[in-house]
Amino acid sequence: MRRRLSLLVSALLFILLPMAPSHADIDRTAVDFQTPDDIKWVRNAEGTNEHAVLFGDPTKPGPYVIRLRWLPGNMSRPHYHPNDRFFVVISGTWWLGTGEKFDPDSTVPVPAGTYVIHRAGRVHYDGAKDEETVIQVWGMGPATTTMAEKP
């Protein structure tokens, strides 16, 4: 009896599953998204990181969201921004330093899941050491950078 029931259920699933929609459609003007395959990464001119703009335009006034992928062994030099910037470390370990003297050995590690704030006008530097690190940043544009390194 159990075997017949199991065969019947299997047969019904075999017949009915192709009729079920593979996915539902939603109003993309109400809720939009980008899958990881949809995200377009662009490598910077120095070849130290890649970025992807997820929302807005960081070069213009207004809110923006971007992802940064720091490649292993690459860090920024001391700099600051005119506006606060807010981050979440998505993967890897991000290394943070402060001050006008670039000293990667004095940086502190922040692991995936960490929330970070870069305060407006405060000098910092950051990047990846031994592994690729992906961070997501949001803030208000324009997101300019002013170099601040001292020997």
Secondary structure, DSSP 8 states (H G I E B T S, - for coil): -HHHHHHHHHHHHHHHGGGS-SS----TTTS----GGG---EE-TTSSEEEEEEEE-TTSSEEEEEEEEE-TT-B--SEE-SS-EEEEEEESEEEEEESSS--GGG-EEEETT-EEEE-TT--EEEE-SSS-EEEEEEEEE----EE----
